[in-house]
Amino acid sequence: MNILKKDQVFPQGNHMFSIKLIRPGLIWQDPELDDYAFGPLSRIDHANLAKGTLVRMHEHVNDEILSYIWKGNMLHEDSTGKKVTISPAKYMMMGAGKSFFHEESTPNESVEMLQIFIRPREKDLEPEVQFSSAEIKSNNDWNLVAGPENIDPPLTIRQDVIVMDYHGKKNDVIEVPQYDGMTPWLYVMDGSINISNQTLDKGEAITTEDSDFSEVKLLKDTTLVLFLVDLNAPMTLAGNFSGVKK
């Protein structure tokens, strides 16, 4: 098993908008890699936005971007005219394709979230934005957040990446879902877990090349975000964020 520790992230920003920029491929513990992505899973920003933050209208190209809100509400506006509040009960998937502009703001409260950048299968797809209502479950169930079209997900990713989450209680013992051909990358969004006698805290991740996790014990109330990734999936490097290798 390989663990990405908290000191392997790249902190950026200021008191209004701070990011822990995570390059998922560094979980292999090889800084000499040509590409710091985990297959098409390129970058994860664990972001904190203070009340009153505004990220002005800006362009994305050839990025698949999942906005996963953990706490708070964020206002999304985009070049299609949509103006939608996203929250822990409403996720957003933005397929930038050949060009898409959006703006983010937190007029009413602070936000903690993940912004997840995925490399699409091919460049210059038609831009699209999707929203899905999410029920926060704490009943030993994994929740499907997003994935490729063939698994009928709430949000469609134009790539072979599945995203799930789990909201559990202290002392829960759980199993990690497996899909053939997919390698897991398990992130502690909040809380703490023990797996194979290793303790992982908030902001840390674990993977295993054989996709065989032992049981996971929650050491406190915990939210986990699971990425199941086809490491060999065809992908484009044309994304202005997701296409960056290092």
Contacts in CASP RR format, 6 or more apart in sequence:
PFRMAT RR
TARGET T0000
AUTHOR 0000-0000-0000
METHOD contacts of the structure
MODEL  1
MNILKKDQVFPQGNHMFSIKLIRPGLIWQDPELDDYAFGPLSRIDHANLA
KGTLVRMHEHVNDEILSYIWKGNMLHEDSTGKKVTISPAKYMMMGAGKSF
FHEESTPNESVEMLQIFIRPREKDLEPEVQFSSAEIKSNNDWNLVAGPEN
IDPPLTIRQDVIVMDYHGKKNDVIEVPQYDGMTPWLYVMDGSINISNQTL
DKGEAITTEDSDFSEVKLLKDTTLVLFLVDLNAPMTLAGNFSGVKK
1 195 0 8 1.000
1 196 0 8 1.000
1 198 0 8 1.000
1 206 0 8 1.000
1 207 0 8 1.000
1 208 0 8 1.000
1 213 0 8 1.000
2 27 0 8 1.000
2 28 0 8 1.000
2 29 0 8 1.000
2 206 0 8 1.000
2 207 0 8 1.000
2 208 0 8 1.000
2 209 0 8 1.000
3 27 0 8 1.000
3 198 0 8 1.000
3 200 0 8 1.000
3 204 0 8 1.000
3 205 0 8 1.000
3 206 0 8 1.000
4 22 0 8 1.000
4 24 0 8 1.000
4 25 0 8 1.000
4 26 0 8 1.000
4 27 0 8 1.000
4 204 0 8 1.000
4 205 0 8 1.000
4 206 0 8 1.000
5 204 0 8 1.000
6 201 0 8 1.000
6 202 0 8 1.000
6 203 0 8 1.000
6 204 0 8 1.000
8 22 0 8 1.000
8 26 0 8 1.000
9 20 0 8 1.000
9 21 0 8 1.000
9 22 0 8 1.000
9 46 0 8 1.000
9 203 0 8 1.000
10 20 0 8 1.000
10 21 0 8 1.000
10 22 0 8 1.000
10 23 0 8 1.000
11 18 0 8 1.000
11 19 0 8 1.000
11 20 0 8 1.000
11 21 0 8 1.000
12 18 0 8 1.000
12 19 0 8 1.000
12 21 0 8 1.000
13 19 0 8 1.000
15 50 0 8 1.000
16 49 0 8 1.000
16 50 0 8 1.000
16 52 0 8 1.000
16 53 0 8 1.000
17 47 0 8 1.000
17 48 0 8 1.000
17 49 0 8 1.000
17 50 0 8 1.000
17 53 0 8 1.000
17 55 0 8 1.000
18 47 0 8 1.000
18 48 0 8 1.000
19 45 0 8 1.000
19 46 0 8 1.000
19 47 0 8 1.000
19 48 0 8 1.000
20 45 0 8 1.000
20 46 0 8 1.000
20 47 0 8 1.000
20 203 0 8 1.000
21 43 0 8 1.000
21 44 0 8 1.000
21 45 0 8 1.000
22 43 0 8 1.000
22 44 0 8 1.000
22 45 0 8 1.000
22 46 0 8 1.000
22 205 0 8 1.000
23 36 0 8 1.000
23 37 0 8 1.000
23 42 0 8 1.000
23 43 0 8 1.000
23 246 0 8 1.000
24 36 0 8 1.000
24 37 0 8 1.000
24 38 0 8 1.000
24 41 0 8 1.000
24 42 0 8 1.000
24 43 0 8 1.000
24 44 0 8 1.000
24 185 0 8 1.000
24 205 0 8 1.000
24 227 0 8 1.000
25 33 0 8 1.000
25 35 0 8 1.000
25 36 0 8 1.000
25 37 0 8 1.000
25 38 0 8 1.000
25 39 0 8 1.000
26 33 0 8 1.000
26 36 0 8 1.000
27 38 0 8 1.000
27 185 0 8 1.000
27 205 0 8 1.000
27 206 0 8 1.000
27 207 0 8 1.000
34 245 0 8 1.000
34 246 0 8 1.000
35 245 0 8 1.000
35 246 0 8 1.000
36 245 0 8 1.000
36 246 0 8 1.000
37 43 0 8 1.000
37 119 0 8 1.000
37 242 0 8 1.000
37 243 0 8 1.000
37 245 0 8 1.000
38 183 0 8 1.000
38 185 0 8 1.000
38 207 0 8 1.000
38 227 0 8 1.000
38 229 0 8 1.000
38 231 0 8 1.000
39 119 0 8 1.000
39 229 0 8 1.000
39 230 0 8 1.000
39 231 0 8 1.000
39 232 0 8 1.000
39 233 0 8 1.000
39 235 0 8 1.000
40 118 0 8 1.000
40 119 0 8 1.000
40 120 0 8 1.000
40 159 0 8 1.000
40 160 0 8 1.000
40 161 0 8 1.000
40 229 0 8 1.000
40 230 0 8 1.000
40 233 0 8 1.000
40 235 0 8 1.000
40 242 0 8 1.000
41 116 0 8 1.000
41 118 0 8 1.000
41 161 0 8 1.000
41 185 0 8 1.000
41 227 0 8 1.000
41 229 0 8 1.000
42 117 0 8 1.000
42 118 0 8 1.000
42 119 0 8 1.000
42 241 0 8 1.000
42 242 0 8 1.000
42 243 0 8 1.000
42 244 0 8 1.000
43 116 0 8 1.000
43 117 0 8 1.000
43 241 0 8 1.000
43 242 0 8 1.000
43 244 0 8 1.000
44 114 0 8 1.000
44 115 0 8 1.000
44 116 0 8 1.000
44 117 0 8 1.000
44 187 0 8 1.000
45 114 0 8 1.000
45 115 0 8 1.000
45 116 0 8 1.000
45 117 0 8 1.000
46 112 0 8 1.000
46 113 0 8 1.000
46 114 0 8 1.000
46 203 0 8 1.000
47 111 0 8 1.000
47 112 0 8 1.000
47 113 0 8 1.000
47 114 0 8 1.000
47 115 0 8 1.000
48 110 0 8 1.000
48 111 0 8 1.000
48 112 0 8 1.000
49 74 0 8 1.000
49 104 0 8 1.000
49 106 0 8 1.000
49 110 0 8 1.000
49 111 0 8 1.000
49 112 0 8 1.000
49 113 0 8 1.000
50 106 0 8 1.000
50 110 0 8 1.000
51 106 0 8 1.000
51 107 0 8 1.000
51 108 0 8 1.000
51 109 0 8 1.000
51 110 0 8 1.000
52 105 0 8 1.000
52 106 0 8 1.000
52 107 0 8 1.000
53 104 0 8 1.000
53 105 0 8 1.000
53 106 0 8 1.000
53 111 0 8 1.000
54 103 0 8 1.000
54 104 0 8 1.000
54 105 0 8 1.000
55 103 0 8 1.000
55 104 0 8 1.000
55 105 0 8 1.000
56 103 0 8 1.000
57 77 0 8 1.000
57 79 0 8 1.000
57 101 0 8 1.000
57 102 0 8 1.000
57 103 0 8 1.000
58 101 0 8 1.000
58 102 0 8 1.000
58 103 0 8 1.000
59 96 0 8 1.000
59 99 0 8 1.000
59 100 0 8 1.000
59 101 0 8 1.000
59 240 0 8 1.000
60 94 0 8 1.000
60 95 0 8 1.000
60 96 0 8 1.000
60 97 0 8 1.000
60 99 0 8 1.000
60 100 0 8 1.000
60 101 0 8 1.000
60 102 0 8 1.000
60 239 0 8 1.000
60 240 0 8 1.000
60 241 0 8 1.000
61 96 0 8 1.000
61 97 0 8 1.000
61 98 0 8 1.000
61 99 0 8 1.000
61 100 0 8 1.000
61 238 0 8 1.000
61 239 0 8 1.000
61 240 0 8 1.000
62 96 0 8 1.000
62 97 0 8 1.000
62 98 0 8 1.000
62 119 0 8 1.000
62 120 0 8 1.000
62 123 0 8 1.000
62 124 0 8 1.000
62 125 0 8 1.000
62 236 0 8 1.000
62 238 0 8 1.000
62 239 0 8 1.000
62 240 0 8 1.000
62 242 0 8 1.000
62 243 0 8 1.000
63 94 0 8 1.000
63 95 0 8 1.000
63 96 0 8 1.000
63 97 0 8 1.000
63 117 0 8 1.000
63 118 0 8 1.000
63 119 0 8 1.000
63 120 0 8 1.000
63 239 0 8 1.000
63 240 0 8 1.000
63 241 0 8 1.000
63 242 0 8 1.000
63 243 0 8 1.000
64 93 0 8 1.000
64 94 0 8 1.000
64 95 0 8 1.000
64 96 0 8 1.000
64 117 0 8 1.000
64 118 0 8 1.000
64 119 0 8 1.000
64 120 0 8 1.000
64 157 0 8 1.000
64 158 0 8 1.000
64 159 0 8 1.000
64 242 0 8 1.000
65 93 0 8 1.000
65 94 0 8 1.000
65 95 0 8 1.000
65 96 0 8 1.000
65 115 0 8 1.000
65 116 0 8 1.000
65 117 0 8 1.000
65 118 0 8 1.000
65 241 0 8 1.000
66 91 0 8 1.000
66 92 0 8 1.000
66 93 0 8 1.000
66 94 0 8 1.000
66 114 0 8 1.000
66 115 0 8 1.000
66 116 0 8 1.000
66 118 0 8 1.000
66 145 0 8 1.000
66 146 0 8 1.000
66 155 0 8 1.000
66 157 0 8 1.000
66 163 0 8 1.000
67 74 0 8 1.000
67 76 0 8 1.000
67 86 0 8 1.000
67 91 0 8 1.000
67 92 0 8 1.000
67 93 0 8 1.000
67 94 0 8 1.000
67 113 0 8 1.000
67 114 0 8 1.000
67 115 0 8 1.000
67 116 0 8 1.000
68 91 0 8 1.000
68 113 0 8 1.000
68 114 0 8 1.000
68 115 0 8 1.000
68 116 0 8 1.000
68 145 0 8 1.000
68 163 0 8 1.000
68 165 0 8 1.000
68 225 0 8 1.000
69 86 0 8 1.000
69 87 0 8 1.000
69 88 0 8 1.000
69 90 0 8 1.000
69 91 0 8 1.000
69 111 0 8 1.000
69 112 0 8 1.000
69 113 0 8 1.000
70 88 0 8 1.000
70 112 0 8 1.000
70 113 0 8 1.000
70 114 0 8 1.000
70 189 0 8 1.000
70 190 0 8 1.000
70 223 0 8 1.000
71 88 0 8 1.000
71 110 0 8 1.000
71 111 0 8 1.000
71 112 0 8 1.000
71 113 0 8 1.000
72 87 0 8 1.000
72 88 0 8 1.000
72 106 0 8 1.000
72 109 0 8 1.000
72 110 0 8 1.000
72 111 0 8 1.000
72 112 0 8 1.000
73 85 0 8 1.000
73 86 0 8 1.000
73 87 0 8 1.000
73 106 0 8 1.000
73 108 0 8 1.000
73 109 0 8 1.000
73 111 0 8 1.000
74 85 0 8 1.000
74 86 0 8 1.000
74 87 0 8 1.000
74 104 0 8 1.000
74 105 0 8 1.000
74 106 0 8 1.000
74 111 0 8 1.000
74 113 0 8 1.000
75 83 0 8 1.000
75 84 0 8 1.000
75 85 0 8 1.000
75 104 0 8 1.000
75 105 0 8 1.000
75 106 0 8 1.000
75 107 0 8 1.000
76 82 0 8 1.000
76 83 0 8 1.000
76 84 0 8 1.000
76 85 0 8 1.000
76 86 0 8 1.000
76 92 0 8 1.000
76 102 0 8 1.000
76 103 0 8 1.000
76 104 0 8 1.000
77 83 0 8 1.000
77 102 0 8 1.000
77 103 0 8 1.000
77 104 0 8 1.000
77 105 0 8 1.000
78 94 0 8 1.000
78 100 0 8 1.000
78 101 0 8 1.000
78 102 0 8 1.000
78 103 0 8 1.000
78 129 0 8 1.000
79 100 0 8 1.000
79 101 0 8 1.000
79 102 0 8 1.000
80 129 0 8 1.000
82 129 0 8 1.000
84 90 0 8 1.000
84 92 0 8 1.000
84 131 0 8 1.000
86 92 0 8 1.000
86 131 0 8 1.000
88 134 0 8 1.000
88 136 0 8 1.000
89 133 0 8 1.000
89 134 0 8 1.000
89 135 0 8 1.000
89 136 0 8 1.000
90 131 0 8 1.000
90 132 0 8 1.000
90 133 0 8 1.000
90 134 0 8 1.000
91 131 0 8 1.000
91 132 0 8 1.000
91 134 0 8 1.000
91 145 0 8 1.000
91 146 0 8 1.000
91 154 0 8 1.000
91 155 0 8 1.000
92 129 0 8 1.000
92 130 0 8 1.000
92 131 0 8 1.000
92 155 0 8 1.000
93 129 0 8 1.000
93 130 0 8 1.000
93 131 0 8 1.000
93 132 0 8 1.000
93 146 0 8 1.000
93 155 0 8 1.000
93 156 0 8 1.000
93 157 0 8 1.000
94 100 0 8 1.000
94 102 0 8 1.000
94 128 0 8 1.000
94 129 0 8 1.000
94 130 0 8 1.000
95 120 0 8 1.000
95 125 0 8 1.000
95 127 0 8 1.000
95 128 0 8 1.000
95 129 0 8 1.000
95 158 0 8 1.000
96 127 0 8 1.000
96 239 0 8 1.000
97 120 0 8 1.000
97 123 0 8 1.000
97 124 0 8 1.000
97 125 0 8 1.000
97 126 0 8 1.000
97 127 0 8 1.000
97 128 0 8 1.000
98 123 0 8 1.000
98 124 0 8 1.000
98 125 0 8 1.000
98 126 0 8 1.000
98 127 0 8 1.000
99 127 0 8 1.000
100 127 0 8 1.000
100 129 0 8 1.000
102 129 0 8 1.000
114 187 0 8 1.000
114 189 0 8 1.000
114 225 0 8 1.000
116 163 0 8 1.000
117 241 0 8 1.000
117 242 0 8 1.000
118 157 0 8 1.000
118 159 0 8 1.000
118 161 0 8 1.000
118 242 0 8 1.000
119 159 0 8 1.000
119 235 0 8 1.000
119 236 0 8 1.000
119 237 0 8 1.000
119 239 0 8 1.000
119 242 0 8 1.000
119 243 0 8 1.000
120 158 0 8 1.000
120 159 0 8 1.000
120 235 0 8 1.000
120 236 0 8 1.000
120 242 0 8 1.000
121 158 0 8 1.000
121 159 0 8 1.000
121 233 0 8 1.000
121 234 0 8 1.000
121 235 0 8 1.000
121 236 0 8 1.000
122 234 0 8 1.000
122 236 0 8 1.000
123 236 0 8 1.000
123 238 0 8 1.000
123 239 0 8 1.000
124 238 0 8 1.000
125 158 0 8 1.000
130 155 0 8 1.000
130 156 0 8 1.000
131 155 0 8 1.000
132 145 0 8 1.000
132 146 0 8 1.000
132 154 0 8 1.000
132 155 0 8 1.000
133 154 0 8 1.000
134 143 0 8 1.000
134 145 0 8 1.000
134 154 0 8 1.000
135 143 0 8 1.000
136 167 0 8 1.000
137 143 0 8 1.000
137 167 0 8 1.000
138 167 0 8 1.000
138 168 0 8 1.000
138 169 0 8 1.000
140 168 0 8 1.000
140 172 0 8 1.000
140 174 0 8 1.000
141 166 0 8 1.000
142 164 0 8 1.000
142 165 0 8 1.000
142 166 0 8 1.000
142 177 0 8 1.000
142 226 0 8 1.000
143 164 0 8 1.000
143 165 0 8 1.000
143 166 0 8 1.000
143 167 0 8 1.000
144 151 0 8 1.000
144 153 0 8 1.000
144 154 0 8 1.000
144 162 0 8 1.000
144 163 0 8 1.000
144 164 0 8 1.000
145 153 0 8 1.000
145 154 0 8 1.000
145 155 0 8 1.000
145 163 0 8 1.000
145 164 0 8 1.000
145 165 0 8 1.000
145 225 0 8 1.000
146 153 0 8 1.000
146 154 0 8 1.000
146 155 0 8 1.000
146 156 0 8 1.000
146 157 0 8 1.000
146 161 0 8 1.000
146 162 0 8 1.000
146 163 0 8 1.000
147 153 0 8 1.000
147 155 0 8 1.000
147 156 0 8 1.000
147 157 0 8 1.000
147 161 0 8 1.000
147 162 0 8 1.000
147 163 0 8 1.000
148 156 0 8 1.000
148 157 0 8 1.000
148 158 0 8 1.000
148 159 0 8 1.000
148 160 0 8 1.000
148 161 0 8 1.000
148 162 0 8 1.000
149 156 0 8 1.000
149 158 0 8 1.000
151 162 0 8 1.000
153 162 0 8 1.000
157 163 0 8 1.000
159 233 0 8 1.000
159 235 0 8 1.000
160 182 0 8 1.000
160 229 0 8 1.000
160 230 0 8 1.000
160 233 0 8 1.000
161 227 0 8 1.000
161 228 0 8 1.000
161 229 0 8 1.000
161 230 0 8 1.000
161 233 0 8 1.000
162 179 0 8 1.000
162 182 0 8 1.000
162 226 0 8 1.000
162 227 0 8 1.000
162 228 0 8 1.000
162 229 0 8 1.000
163 225 0 8 1.000
163 226 0 8 1.000
163 227 0 8 1.000
163 228 0 8 1.000
164 177 0 8 1.000
164 225 0 8 1.000
164 226 0 8 1.000
164 228 0 8 1.000
165 189 0 8 1.000
165 223 0 8 1.000
165 224 0 8 1.000
165 225 0 8 1.000
165 226 0 8 1.000
166 174 0 8 1.000
166 222 0 8 1.000
166 223 0 8 1.000
166 224 0 8 1.000
166 226 0 8 1.000
167 222 0 8 1.000
167 223 0 8 1.000
168 174 0 8 1.000
168 218 0 8 1.000
168 221 0 8 1.000
168 222 0 8 1.000
168 223 0 8 1.000
169 218 0 8 1.000
169 221 0 8 1.000
170 218 0 8 1.000
170 219 0 8 1.000
170 220 0 8 1.000
170 221 0 8 1.000
170 222 0 8 1.000
171 217 0 8 1.000
171 218 0 8 1.000
172 217 0 8 1.000
172 218 0 8 1.000
172 222 0 8 1.000
173 215 0 8 1.000
173 216 0 8 1.000
173 217 0 8 1.000
173 218 0 8 1.000
174 215 0 8 1.000
174 216 0 8 1.000
174 218 0 8 1.000
175 213 0 8 1.000
175 215 0 8 1.000
175 216 0 8 1.000
176 184 0 8 1.000
176 186 0 8 1.000
176 213 0 8 1.000
176 216 0 8 1.000
176 226 0 8 1.000
177 226 0 8 1.000
177 228 0 8 1.000
178 184 0 8 1.000
178 211 0 8 1.000
178 212 0 8 1.000
178 228 0 8 1.000
179 228 0 8 1.000
181 211 0 8 1.000
181 230 0 8 1.000
182 211 0 8 1.000
182 228 0 8 1.000
182 229 0 8 1.000
182 230 0 8 1.000
183 207 0 8 1.000
183 208 0 8 1.000
183 209 0 8 1.000
183 211 0 8 1.000
183 228 0 8 1.000
183 229 0 8 1.000
183 230 0 8 1.000
183 231 0 8 1.000
184 207 0 8 1.000
184 208 0 8 1.000
184 211 0 8 1.000
184 213 0 8 1.000
184 226 0 8 1.000
184 227 0 8 1.000
184 228 0 8 1.000
184 229 0 8 1.000
185 205 0 8 1.000
185 206 0 8 1.000
185 207 0 8 1.000
185 226 0 8 1.000
185 227 0 8 1.000
185 228 0 8 1.000
185 229 0 8 1.000
186 205 0 8 1.000
186 206 0 8 1.000
186 207 0 8 1.000
186 213 0 8 1.000
186 216 0 8 1.000
186 224 0 8 1.000
186 225 0 8 1.000
186 226 0 8 1.000
186 227 0 8 1.000
187 203 0 8 1.000
187 204 0 8 1.000
187 205 0 8 1.000
187 224 0 8 1.000
187 225 0 8 1.000
187 226 0 8 1.000
187 227 0 8 1.000
188 200 0 8 1.000
188 201 0 8 1.000
188 202 0 8 1.000
188 203 0 8 1.000
188 204 0 8 1.000
188 205 0 8 1.000
188 222 0 8 1.000
188 223 0 8 1.000
188 224 0 8 1.000
189 202 0 8 1.000
189 203 0 8 1.000
189 223 0 8 1.000
189 224 0 8 1.000
189 225 0 8 1.000
190 202 0 8 1.000
190 221 0 8 1.000
190 222 0 8 1.000
190 223 0 8 1.000
191 201 0 8 1.000
191 202 0 8 1.000
191 218 0 8 1.000
191 219 0 8 1.000
191 220 0 8 1.000
191 221 0 8 1.000
191 222 0 8 1.000
191 223 0 8 1.000
192 199 0 8 1.000
192 200 0 8 1.000
192 201 0 8 1.000
192 202 0 8 1.000
192 218 0 8 1.000
192 219 0 8 1.000
192 220 0 8 1.000
192 222 0 8 1.000
193 199 0 8 1.000
193 200 0 8 1.000
193 216 0 8 1.000
193 217 0 8 1.000
193 218 0 8 1.000
193 219 0 8 1.000
193 222 0 8 1.000
193 224 0 8 1.000
194 200 0 8 1.000
194 216 0 8 1.000
194 217 0 8 1.000
194 219 0 8 1.000
195 206 0 8 1.000
195 213 0 8 1.000
195 214 0 8 1.000
195 215 0 8 1.000
195 216 0 8 1.000
195 217 0 8 1.000
196 214 0 8 1.000
198 206 0 8 1.000
199 219 0 8 1.000
200 206 0 8 1.000
206 213 0 8 1.000
216 224 0 8 1.000
236 243 0 8 1.000
237 243 0 8 1.000
237 245 0 8 1.000
END
